Structure formats: C-alpha cells, structure tokens
Amino acid sequence: MRNYRGKRKDNPYESDLLVSQYCEFHYGDRYFGVENFPASCAHACLEMMAGQKTGAALDIGCAVGRTTFELARGFASVTGVDSSRQFIATATTMRETGRIAYDIPVEGELVARMERSLVDFDLDDVRCRVTFAQADALSLPSSLAGYDLVFAGNLIDRLKNPRLFLASLHQRINPGGLLVLTSPYTWLAEFTPRREWLGGFSAGGRDVSTLEGLKTALHPCFTMAREPCDIPFVIRETARKYQHSIAQLTVWVRGC
Ligand SMILES: C[S@@+](CC[C@H](N)C(=O)[O-])C[C@H]1O[C@@H](n2cnc3c(N)ncnc32)[C@H](O)[C@@H]1O
C-alpha cells in the first residue's frame, strides 16, 4: 500500500481517482457476485450480432477500453473513443503493452497497487484489431462511419446534449446495423442541462421515461430490435464502499 492523492480536474473523468476506479471496474475483481459489466455488455452485443456481418464496431465513451477489447473477440476491427485524455492513454497503454498498473483506494490515504494484463482475460491476441482515439461524442470525425455495431455504454446521461448525439448515429451505422445503448438513466444537471434530459421528469401531467425519450429521439432511423434488459454493475470506491447500479440495455436497428 502507498499513499494516494486523487487529483480532481474540471472533467471528473480526467482525475487519477476515476482512472483508477475505472481500471478496477473494467479489469479488476468481481464484487458481490456481479459479473464484469464491460465484458457482459460486449457479450450481449456479440450474441445479438449472431449471423450478421461483424466487420467493424465502434465503442463510444469506451473509458479504459475493456468493452472495446471484448468486442474484438467477434469483430474484425473495433475503435474505442472517449473524450478523456487520461482514459484513452490508459486504454492505449493496455493495447500497446498488454498490461496496466494502477492504485486503488483502500481507506483514507492508503492504496493498493494493482497490475492487470490482457493475458488474464485471454484478450492478448485481439490487440491488433483494436484502436483507441480521444474524441468528443458530440463532434466525432466524419471518418468514423461504416460500422456494423455502435455501442455506447453508460454515456447518454453524461452528455451535454444526448439528442444531438443520438441524431448523429445513423451517419455512422450501416443500414441493418445495430446500435446498443446502456444507461442507469442517472440524469444530473452537472452533466446534462435539465432541458436536455431524455426522460426522468413529468411533462403535461405525465411521467416521461428515458426509454420513451430514446424511442422519440431515435425515430425514424432506428427501431427497437428487442425488449430491453437489465445489466447490473458494481463500481468499487474504497475497500468498504461500492456503487451498485442497474443499467438498462436497449438494442436498435438502423432502418433508414
Ligand atoms: C459513466 S462512464 C462509462 C464508461 C464505459 N462505457 C463503461 O461503461 O464503463 C462515461 C464515459 O463517457 C465519457 N464521456 C463523457 N462525455 C463524453 C463525450 N462528450 N464524448 C466522449 N466520451 C465522453 C467519459 O469520459 C467516460 O469514459
């Protein structure tokens, strides 16, 4: 154990604290019997692609990259993008060296040193099919197009303008291709101005759910391909404090 200082910058996803939290979330231990979330999401995506073309996939808001690597078990190429320079630097280190090291908070100033490698997950062979880049989901380069699958895990409720993001996706996905979203629908004004929330409010005396907001925002280019399902996840904060959340996974097929 060593002393640990979490430097928080303006973007929380640039802080050392969240880098270590997400390294453990993606590559670390399983807590309370809950399956690894990034791997479960990729597994669900690959199951849904059965019998379909699996050329290229895009993981938007990839954080430190586990889902991107997992998708490469089934896709010829996978690109992971995230706006956090620190997250992308960590994912890139994993891609280039096959291993990362990080400190996780234990209690107070105490930390534990962790080392994880792609070999531990039988993912070392997919490294050559994976690319990472820093990019803003709200202004992705036009070159990021032609995908058979786009995955955005727990991203929509962290964007300033989720409708703008959703409206841009038909330009990136091939006709018949899939869009897979997950989110715990944790709308917070510090990330998304209240007027931009997709759901989680009452309007005209009626409760509007995020699922309803997603259907509206994705119409007419995308239709829901199957019933939503729940994927739980646990993020470790310290040795004695954990966040246990439940994301809803929705699958959308591109029509027009
Ligand atoms: C809640 S985390 C989810 C990360 C990962 N998909 C997962 O499920 O573990 C949200 C991620 O979205 C990224 N993010 C937030 N705003 C973004 C934006 N405008 N463009 C790209 N990535 C963004 C954050 O840096 C962070 O990695």
The ligand as an SDF file (V2000), in Angstrom:
LIG
                    3D

 27 29  0  0  0  0  0  0  0  0999 V2000
  -20.1110    6.5500  -16.9700 C   0  0  0  0  0  0  0  0  0  0  0  0
  -18.6480    6.4190  -17.9180 S   0  0  0  0  0  0  0  0  0  0  0  0
  -18.9330    4.9020  -18.8240 C   0  0  0  0  0  0  0  0  0  0  0  0
  -17.6600    4.3480  -19.3990 C   0  0  0  0  0  0  0  0  0  0  0  0
  -17.7710    2.9860  -20.0730 C   0  0  0  0  0  0  0  0  0  0  0  0
  -18.5610    2.9990  -21.2670 N   0  0  0  0  0  0  0  0  0  0  0  0
  -18.2850    1.9740  -19.1050 C   0  0  0  0  0  0  0  0  0  0  0  0
  -19.4370    1.5120  -19.2630 O   0  0  0  0  0  0  0  0  0  0  0  0
  -17.5540    1.6280  -18.1770 O   0  0  0  0  0  0  0  0  0  0  0  0
  -18.9140    7.6640  -19.1510 C   0  0  0  0  0  0  0  0  0  0  0  0
  -17.7690    7.7460  -20.1380 C   0  0  0  0  0  0  0  0  0  0  0  0
  -18.1320    8.6530  -21.1650 O   0  0  0  0  0  0  0  0  0  0  0  0
  -17.0480    9.5060  -21.4210 C   0  0  0  0  0  0  0  0  0  0  0  0
  -17.5930   10.7470  -21.9610 N   0  0  0  0  0  0  0  0  0  0  0  0
  -18.2900   11.7040  -21.3120 C   0  0  0  0  0  0  0  0  0  0  0  0
  -18.6220   12.6920  -22.1720 N   0  0  0  0  0  0  0  0  0  0  0  0
  -18.1320   12.3430  -23.3730 C   0  0  0  0  0  0  0  0  0  0  0  0
  -18.1300   12.9400  -24.6560 C   0  0  0  0  0  0  0  0  0  0  0  0
  -18.7200   14.1340  -24.8750 N   0  0  0  0  0  0  0  0  0  0  0  0
  -17.5190   12.3020  -25.6680 N   0  0  0  0  0  0  0  0  0  0  0  0
  -16.9150   11.1100  -25.4770 C   0  0  0  0  0  0  0  0  0  0  0  0
  -16.8710   10.4910  -24.2890 N   0  0  0  0  0  0  0  0  0  0  0  0
  -17.4750   11.0960  -23.2450 C   0  0  0  0  0  0  0  0  0  0  0  0
  -16.3380    9.6600  -20.0790 C   0  0  0  0  0  0  0  0  0  0  0  0
  -15.0210   10.1100  -20.2280 O   0  0  0  0  0  0  0  0  0  0  0  0
  -16.4710    8.2650  -19.5410 C   0  0  0  0  0  0  0  0  0  0  0  0
  -15.4400    7.4370  -20.0040 O   0  0  0  0  0  0  0  0  0  0  0  0
  1  2  1  0
  2  3  1  0
  2 10  1  0
  3  4  1  0
  4  5  1  0
  5  6  1  0
  5  7  1  0
  7  8  2  0
  7  9  1  0
 10 11  1  0
 11 12  1  0
 11 26  1  0
 12 13  1  0
 13 14  1  0
 13 24  1  0
 14 15  1  0
 14 23  1  0
 15 16  2  0
 16 17  1  0
 17 18  1  0
 17 23  2  0
 18 19  1  0
 18 20  2  0
 20 21  1  0
 21 22  2  0
 22 23  1  0
 24 25  1  0
 24 26  1  0
 26 27  1  0
M  CHG  2   2   1   9  -1
M  END
$$$$
